Amino acid sequence: YSRGSCFVIAGENLVGAAKLACLSASKSILRAGAGLCKLLIHNSQKDFFKTHILEEMILSYKDENDFKKIIKEKKYDSLVYGCGIDNNLTNKEIFKFLLQQPRNLVLDAVVFSMIQEDRDEFMQILQSRSAQTIMTPHVGEFKRVFPLTNYKINDCLNAAIESNAVIVLKGNDAVIGSKNGTIYLNAYTSPYLATAGSGDVLAGLIASFLSQGLSAFIAARLGCYIHSQCGINLGLGLIASDLVNEIPKVIKKMNQ
């Protein structure tokens, strides 16, 4: 636990891309150095994962009350929500519950559709959070929630200020904005990162560094850099699992 622990909440339709999303995030968390990663899975879905995981742990829950008890009482340093999750009423209520907890969150994928449907309420909850929040939308997800113009830097900064979060606006010119007005551009890019599961790897990287004690802004910047270096090293034809396996090599080279 002293190396950092992280939860990934899995969805209920755990086949294909949804399963890929959860596992890409969870494996990246461990590859980036966190000591522990647990997948929160409904009891009915455990068998979908048993044949696919080794290093991660499964933490199952029987109902919504059981889930909330785990979130409130278990020890962990960061939590990933949105990867492989369906947009339905139950998951939206879970999302609101998570936002109201004093826990560091990395939010991706379907959360932006959820926010879009009830924007004012979600923004109010986000503004009131004291724990660290990182949101990682691609352009399509970003514009569901925030204004998007030709000035991507200003758009990202405005979104960070409004949402009280670090925003990673993904793309070949990724912009990382903080609520205090600081901005970074990721100049290390690769077009080959545009592949299924790549964004979930990035979410896992960022969550891992967040769980290891880095601030949200530094975790986001470091995650983006390592993610891009993995893409540059691997080149054409990479898939998400290749990125996961490349992470330790990039980190080792950085530490030489």
Secondary structure as GFF3:
##gff-version 3
##sequence-region A 1 256
A	DSSP	beta_strand	5	9	.	.	.	ID=ss1
A	DSSP	alpha_helix	16	31	.	.	.	ID=ss2
A	DSSP	beta_strand	36	42	.	.	.	ID=ss3
A	DSSP	three_ten_helix	43	45	.	.	.	ID=ss4
A	DSSP	alpha_helix	46	50	.	.	.	ID=ss5
A	DSSP	beta_strand	57	61	.	.	.	ID=ss6
A	DSSP	alpha_helix	64	73	.	.	.	ID=ss7
A	DSSP	beta_strand	78	81	.	.	.	ID=ss8
A	DSSP	alpha_helix	89	99	.	.	.	ID=ss9
A	DSSP	beta_strand	105	107	.	.	.	ID=ss10
A	DSSP	alpha_helix	111	117	.	.	.	ID=ss11
A	DSSP	alpha_helix	119	128	.	.	.	ID=ss12
A	DSSP	beta_strand	133	135	.	.	.	ID=ss13
A	DSSP	alpha_helix	139	145	.	.	.	ID=ss14
A	DSSP	alpha_helix	152	163	.	.	.	ID=ss15
A	DSSP	beta_strand	166	169	.	.	.	ID=ss16
A	DSSP	beta_strand	175	177	.	.	.	ID=ss17
A	DSSP	beta_strand	183	185	.	.	.	ID=ss18
A	DSSP	three_ten_helix	191	193	.	.	.	ID=ss19
A	DSSP	alpha_helix	198	211	.	.	.	ID=ss20
A	DSSP	alpha_helix	216	234	.	.	.	ID=ss21
A	DSSP	alpha_helix	240	254	.	.	.	ID=ss22
###
